[in-house]
Amino acid sequence: MTLGDKLSKLRKENNYTQEQLADVLGVSRQAISKWESNITYPETEKLIRISELFNCSLDYLLKDAEETIYKPQSDTDTLFLRKRIRERKSEKTVLGMPLWHIGRNARGFIAVGLNARGVIAVGLKARGIVSLGMLSFGVLSLGMLSFGLLSLGMFALGLLSAGCFSIGVFATGAISLGIISLGAIAIGDFSVGALSIGKYFALGDNARAMIALGDTEAAGSVFQKIGELSAQDITAVKQSLDTVVPTYLSWAKEIIKLFL
């Protein structure tokens, strides 16, 4: 078999069109056609890329003989090759991007890969309006470590964040830090949690802040109360909030008042 025969065989076995393979390799469709017809030959750089893409050796590609395709040397290699992401890309585009792209470094309206970037991105590292990955960045972000306007993850950082450990303007989680913070351990300007530590307001089993409302313990420099609040207590808390909370946090103060 010639190089062209082998390239054509590998391309078809892996369900690539000439156009798709050309996009992956960064050449024209005509170049692929000429290679498969043995009119011209790929440059060394392209040969290396082809061998990586199709999991075969350079010897297999270059020697005009019926040779066995590259065999992994270990079970680990076999597992790796089976799990290897094969490059795929839609011919249709949206806003100049492929409608979908699957690959190691995927870029598309919908992108899936180890490193994915798109409107919807799924990958080990994902960046998009909606992103899902071990490390994710997006407007809506979900992942082990996530950053976004709305962020959900083991470790979450965002305008609105939720996770085992979360940081945000609005943060909720086992351990949360935020302007308004809700969690088992909540730390922020306004905190609600089993252990609640706030600058201006804290509500929880154990509460510490200027205004502290606790079930079993409360330590407040301006107002403190253990147990249920009476109507008089609620009025006093609201008045205290108006006194101690600065103007730029008035929006957060009004949210807290709604739940008293």
C-alpha positions, -999 to 999 in steps of 0.1 A, spaced: 0 0 0 12 35 -8 11 65 16 -20 78 -3 -38 44 1 -30 43 38 -41 79 43 -74 73 25 -80 40 45 -73 57 78 -95 87 70 -125 65 61 -120 42 91 -122 72 114 -152 87 96 -135 118 83 -145 136 51 -116 151 31 -129 186 41 -129 177 78 -94 162 77 -82 193 59 -96 215 86 -79 195 113 -46 196 96 -49 232 84 -46 225 47 -70 226 17 -93 198 6 -74 197 -26 -42 189 -7 -58 159 9 -70 147 -25 -35 150 -39 -19 132 -10 -44 103 -14 -38 101 -51 0 101 -45 4 133 -66 21 151 -38 32 142 -3 26 157 32 53 177 49 71 161 78 51 182 103 18 170 87 29 134 87 36 136 124 2 152 130 -15 124 109 3 97 129 -9 113 162 -44 117 149 -48 81 137 -26 65 163 -2 49 138 36 50 134 55 70 108 70 37 96 35 25 88 28 56 68 61 59 49 69 23 40 52 10 8 43 -23 23 13 -40 39 25 -35 75 6 -38 107 -7 -6 121 9 7 153 3 -16 182 5 -1 217 33 -15 238 13 -18 270 -22 -21 284 -19 15 295 -12 26 260 -42 6 248 -65 23 273 -51 57 264 -57 52 227 -92 39 232 -100 70 253 -82 94 230 -105 121 217 -109 120 179 -112 153 161 -146 160 147 -160 193 134 -193 204 119 -192 219 84 -220 243 94 -210 274 112 -228 298 137 -213 333 141 -182 321 122 -177 291 145 -184 254 137 -218 244 150 -201 217 170 -165 207 175 -151 176 193 -113 175 198 -84 179 222 -86 217 217 -123 222 207 -136 256 194 -172 258 184 -208 269 192 -209 236 211 -174 225 220 -164 192 237 -127 184 244 -99 184 269 -96 222 263 -130 235 251 -141 270 242 -176 278 229 -210 291 236 -216 257 253 -183 242 264 -177 208 280 -142 196 289 -115 192 313 -110 229 310 -141 247 297 -148 283 288 -181 294 275 -214 311 282 -225 277 296 -195 257 307 -191 223 324 -157 210 333 -131 202 360 -120 238 355 -148 260 341 -153 296 332 -186 311 320 -218 330 326 -232 297 339 -203 276 352 -204 241 367 -173 222 376 -149 210 403 -134 246 402 -158 270 386 -158 308 379 -188 326 365 -217 350 371 -237 319 383 -211 294 395 -217 259 409 -189 236 419 -168 220 446 -150 253 447 -171 281 433 -164 318 427 -190 341 411 -216 368 415 -239 340 427 -220 310 438 -229 276 454 -205 249 463 -187 231 491 -165 262 493 -180 292 477 -170 329 473 -193 355 458 -216 385 462 -243 359 470 -225 327 483 -240 295 497 -221 263 506 -206 243 534 -181 271 538 -192 304 522 -177 339 520 -197 367 505 -215 400 510 -246 378 517 -234 344 528 -253 313 536 -237 281 548 -228 257 576 -199 281 582 -209 315 568 -186 345 568 -195 379 552 -211 413 557 -245 396 562 -242 359 573 -266 331 579 -254 297 591 -248 272 619 -216 292 626 -224 327 614 -197 354 614 -208 387 599 -196 423 598 -230 439 601 -255 410 606 -253 373 616 -281 348 621 -275 312 632 -269 287 660 -238 306 669 -239 342 656 -212 370 658 -216 404 643 -227 440 651 -262 426 650 -262 390 662 -292 367 664 -284 332 677 -302 301 688 -277 291 714 -251 319 714 -250 355 701 -223 381 704 -232 415 690 -217 449 696 -249 468 686 -277 443 691 -278 407 702 -306 382 709 -307 345 717 -339 327 708 -370 339 690 -375 375 680 -405 395 693 -422 422 672 -403 447 692 -370 429 686 -376 429 648 -382 466 649 -350 472 669 -330 450 644 -343 470 614 -334 503 631 -300 490 640 -294 479 604 -304 514 592 -278 528 616 -248 506 610 -250 495 573 -233 520 549 -253 534 519 -235 513 493 -248 481 509 -284 493 513 -296 468 487 -283 439 508 -297 454 540 -332 455 524 -329 419 514 -321 409 550 -351 429 562 -374 409 540 -366 378 560 -370 392 595 
